Amino acid sequence: MAHPELMKVRSVEGSNAAQAAATGSQALSQRQHIENEIVSTEESFVESLRYLGNEYEQPLRRQLKTSSGPSIFSREELDVIFADTAIIRNFNESLLSDFHHSQHPVDGEEEAEEEVPPATASTAISSRTRTTDPTRAYMYSPSLPSIIKTRAPFMKIYTAYVRSHSYCAYYCMRP
């Protein structure tokens, strides 16, 4: 029979392990919630960029080409107003695609059951997926933070767009 003090120690150790597991689970759940929110926000942003192009830019450019009379905006004004929006939309669609891939295995892949050994893991790679094809060892998809870090230098495309805002406002507010 075990000593009563030893039983208390084992009970506390088990309790600490359960608390640690619960804390780790909560942290993982919180991280997943944050990642889901980032993806949801990006989906909304991409949808807004598509709407901008489909409902405003394309009709205004069509009107400019097909109208024999005066247009609302000149070609130069439209170029300023919609400067880099197609580039920004394409960038964000690609970014969103990467986000989706990082959260869901590609067809033919399943969730990884084991972690990548540190010696083979790149800092920008997560062990989220592996292929079920036996001829290919493992295929990993990047984690959301690594995608953002990798893509951060390309986010300079927003600078020109933001800088042209005062010109856009001028063209849009004039009588």
VMD Tcl script that draws the C-alpha trace (Angstrom):
set ca {
  {0.00 0.00 0.00}
  {1.29 3.43 -0.97}
  {2.19 5.98 1.65}
  {-0.53 8.71 2.11}
  {1.97 11.53 1.44}
  {3.09 9.83 -1.79}
  {-0.56 9.57 -2.85}
  {-0.96 13.34 -2.33}
  {2.12 14.05 -4.46}
  {0.85 11.80 -7.27}
  {-2.54 13.48 -7.05}
  {-0.96 16.95 -7.32}
  {1.27 15.83 -10.23}
  {-1.76 14.45 -12.07}
  {-3.69 17.63 -11.36}
  {-0.78 19.79 -12.66}
  {-0.56 17.69 -15.82}
  {-4.30 18.07 -16.39}
  {-4.06 21.84 -15.83}
  {-1.12 22.08 -18.21}
  {-3.01 20.10 -20.85}
  {-6.08 22.31 -20.40}
  {-3.96 25.48 -20.61}
  {-2.25 24.19 -23.76}
  {-5.61 23.30 -25.25}
  {-6.96 26.78 -24.44}
  {-3.90 28.43 -25.99}
  {-4.28 26.30 -29.11}
  {-7.98 27.12 -29.24}
  {-7.24 30.84 -28.83}
  {-4.60 30.68 -31.56}
  {-7.04 28.90 -33.88}
  {-9.66 31.55 -33.11}
  {-7.18 34.32 -34.01}
  {-6.16 32.55 -37.21}
  {-9.82 32.07 -38.16}
  {-10.45 35.77 -37.57}
  {-7.48 36.73 -39.78}
  {-8.73 34.45 -42.56}
  {-12.30 35.74 -42.21}
  {-11.11 39.36 -42.39}
  {-9.01 38.58 -45.46}
  {-12.00 36.88 -47.13}
  {-14.11 39.97 -46.51}
  {-11.37 42.26 -47.83}
  {-10.91 40.20 -51.02}
  {-14.67 40.18 -51.57}
  {-14.73 43.99 -51.18}
  {-11.89 44.36 -53.69}
  {-13.76 42.15 -56.18}
  {-16.91 44.20 -55.65}
  {-14.98 47.42 -56.21}
  {-13.64 46.12 -59.51}
  {-16.86 44.53 -60.76}
  {-19.37 47.14 -59.65}
  {-17.40 50.39 -59.99}
  {-14.17 50.20 -61.96}
  {-15.33 48.00 -64.85}
  {-18.62 49.89 -65.47}
  {-16.84 53.26 -65.34}
  {-14.17 52.08 -67.77}
  {-16.83 50.57 -70.08}
  {-18.74 53.84 -70.02}
  {-15.57 55.68 -70.96}
  {-15.04 53.40 -73.99}
  {-18.62 53.21 -75.23}
  {-19.95 56.69 -74.50}
  {-19.65 59.32 -77.20}
  {-20.55 62.07 -74.73}
  {-18.78 63.30 -71.62}
  {-17.87 60.69 -69.06}
  {-17.99 60.98 -65.30}
  {-14.21 60.56 -65.15}
  {-11.41 60.77 -67.68}
  {-9.15 57.79 -68.30}
  {-6.36 59.48 -66.33}
  {-8.68 60.11 -63.39}
  {-9.81 56.46 -63.39}
  {-6.19 55.38 -63.47}
  {-5.55 57.47 -60.34}
  {-8.75 56.44 -58.56}
  {-8.22 52.73 -59.19}
  {-4.41 52.81 -59.12}
  {-2.99 49.42 -58.15}
  {-6.37 47.99 -57.08}
  {-6.00 45.05 -59.49}
  {-2.49 44.36 -58.16}
  {-3.73 44.61 -54.58}
  {-6.68 42.32 -55.34}
  {-4.44 39.72 -57.00}
  {-1.99 39.86 -54.10}
  {-4.74 39.43 -51.53}
  {-6.42 36.62 -53.48}
  {-3.09 34.79 -53.53}
  {-2.56 35.52 -49.83}
  {-6.04 34.21 -49.03}
  {-5.37 31.07 -51.05}
  {-2.21 30.49 -49.00}
  {-4.17 31.07 -45.79}
  {-6.78 28.50 -46.84}
  {-4.09 26.00 -47.78}
  {-2.42 26.43 -44.40}
  {-5.66 25.61 -42.62}
  {-6.86 22.74 -44.78}
  {-4.98 19.85 -46.34}
  {-4.85 19.76 -50.11}
  {-6.82 16.97 -51.83}
  {-4.96 13.72 -51.34}
  {-3.40 14.92 -48.10}
  {-4.44 14.31 -44.54}
  {-3.64 15.85 -41.20}
  {-0.17 14.96 -39.99}
  {-0.11 12.72 -36.98}
  {3.44 13.49 -35.95}
  {5.62 16.53 -35.68}
  {8.52 17.24 -38.04}
  {11.84 16.50 -36.40}
  {13.59 19.83 -35.64}
  {16.57 18.90 -37.80}
  {14.39 18.80 -40.93}
  {11.96 21.57 -40.10}
  {12.39 24.97 -41.67}
  {11.47 27.98 -39.58}
  {8.90 28.93 -42.20}
  {7.30 25.50 -42.43}
  {4.68 23.88 -40.28}
  {3.98 20.18 -40.03}
  {0.30 20.56 -40.76}
  {-0.12 18.15 -43.67}
  {1.49 15.19 -45.29}
  {0.70 13.46 -48.52}
  {-0.85 10.01 -48.59}
  {1.08 9.21 -51.77}
  {3.79 6.74 -50.69}
  {6.14 7.98 -53.43}
  {6.29 11.40 -51.78}
  {7.54 11.46 -48.20}
  {5.87 14.49 -46.61}
  {4.42 17.71 -47.93}
  {4.13 20.57 -45.48}
  {2.07 23.71 -45.73}
  {3.28 26.98 -44.21}
  {1.70 28.26 -41.01}
  {-0.31 31.50 -41.03}
  {2.38 33.51 -39.21}
  {5.07 32.31 -41.62}
  {2.89 33.25 -44.61}
  {2.39 36.74 -43.22}
  {6.10 37.11 -42.45}
  {7.08 35.90 -45.93}
  {4.56 38.18 -47.66}
  {5.21 41.29 -45.52}
  {7.79 42.85 -47.91}
  {5.23 42.71 -50.74}
  {2.70 44.68 -48.73}
  {4.51 47.82 -49.91}
  {2.02 47.78 -52.79}
  {-0.41 49.51 -50.46}
  {1.90 52.53 -50.08}
  {1.24 53.96 -53.54}
  {-2.46 53.35 -53.14}
  {-2.60 55.17 -49.81}
  {-0.47 58.03 -51.11}
  {-2.87 58.60 -54.01}
  {-5.86 58.86 -51.68}
  {-5.92 62.66 -51.65}
  {-6.03 62.69 -55.47}
  {-8.83 60.13 -55.47}
  {-10.80 62.18 -52.98}
  {-10.28 65.29 -55.12}
  {-11.62 63.60 -58.28}
  {-14.54 62.03 -56.45}
  {-15.60 65.19 -54.57}
  {-15.39 67.73 -57.35}
  {-18.66 69.02 -58.86}
}
mol new
graphics top color blue
foreach p $ca { graphics top sphere $p radius 0.5 }
foreach p [lrange $ca 0 end-1] q [lrange $ca 1 end] { graphics top cylinder $p $q radius 0.2 }
display resetview
